[in-house]
Every structure is written in structure tokens, then in C-alpha cells.
Amino acid sequence: MEARLNELEAKLSLAEDLLDALNRTVYRQQQQIDQLQQDIRALRQQLQEAAPAEPGSPGNEIPPHY
């Protein structure tokens, strides 16, 4: 009975360590996701600022061979 209890305690300790490691991993991944979303918003804003307000008509564009 003593050996069985020790084995269960060891398994519980390992499971707790694994759970802590997984929680840290999920936390880091969420931080990365948040940072990537912020980067996407910034890039989207830059793209909107760089794009012309109104697209020009095809008649006003210079042909590519000029």
C-alpha cells in the first residue's frame, strides 16, 4: 500500500509539472498571438495610409512600356 501511494504521489507531481509547463507555453503563445495581431493592425494602417485615396481612371495611367 505504501509503494502504491508513493507511486501515485510521484505521478501527481509529474502531472503538476507538466500542467505548469503547458500553462507557460499557452501563455507565451497568447502573447505572441497578441503581438502578431497588433503588428497586423499596424501594417493594415500603414497600407491604408500609403494607398491613394481614389483610384485613378485607366485612361490617366501611363502604359507600362513608357
C-alpha positions as CSV (number, residue, x, y, z in Angstrom):
1,M,0.0,0.0,0.0
2,E,2.9,2.4,0.8
3,A,4.6,1.8,-2.5
4,R,1.3,2.4,-4.4
5,L,0.8,5.7,-2.5
6,N,4.3,6.8,-3.3
7,E,3.8,5.9,-7.0
8,L,0.6,7.9,-7.1
9,E,2.3,10.9,-5.4
10,A,5.1,10.7,-8.0
11,K,2.7,10.6,-10.9
12,L,0.7,13.5,-9.4
13,S,3.9,15.6,-9.1
14,L,4.9,14.8,-12.7
15,A,1.4,15.7,-13.9
16,E,1.5,19.0,-12.0
17,D,4.9,19.8,-13.5
18,L,3.6,19.0,-17.0
19,L,0.5,21.2,-16.4
20,D,2.7,24.1,-15.3
21,A,4.8,23.7,-18.4
22,L,1.8,23.6,-20.7
23,N,0.3,26.7,-19.0
24,R,3.6,28.6,-19.6
25,T,3.5,27.5,-23.2
26,V,-0.1,28.6,-23.7
27,Y,0.7,32.0,-22.0
28,R,3.7,32.6,-24.3
29,Q,1.7,31.6,-27.4
30,Q,-1.1,34.0,-26.4
31,Q,1.5,36.8,-26.0
32,Q,2.8,36.0,-29.5
33,I,-0.7,36.0,-30.9
34,D,-1.5,39.4,-29.3
35,Q,1.8,40.8,-30.7
36,L,1.1,39.5,-34.2
37,Q,-2.5,40.9,-34.1
38,Q,-1.0,44.3,-33.1
39,D,1.5,44.1,-36.0
40,I,-1.2,43.2,-38.4
41,R,-3.3,46.2,-37.3
42,A,-0.2,48.5,-37.7
43,L,0.5,47.1,-41.2
44,R,-3.1,47.5,-42.2
45,Q,-3.0,51.1,-41.0
46,Q,0.3,51.7,-43.0
47,L,-1.3,50.2,-46.1
48,Q,-4.3,52.4,-45.8
49,E,-2.2,55.5,-45.4
50,A,0.0,54.5,-48.4
51,A,-2.8,53.7,-50.7
52,P,-4.2,56.5,-52.9
53,A,-7.5,57.9,-51.6
54,E,-9.2,57.5,-55.0
55,P,-8.1,55.0,-57.7
56,G,-7.2,56.8,-60.9
57,S,-9.1,56.1,-64.1
58,P,-7.4,53.7,-66.5
59,G,-7.3,56.5,-69.1
60,N,-5.0,58.6,-66.9
61,E,-2.4,55.8,-66.2
62,I,0.8,55.7,-68.1
63,P,1.2,52.5,-70.1
64,P,3.8,50.1,-68.8
65,H,6.1,50.4,-71.8
66,Y,6.7,54.1,-71.2
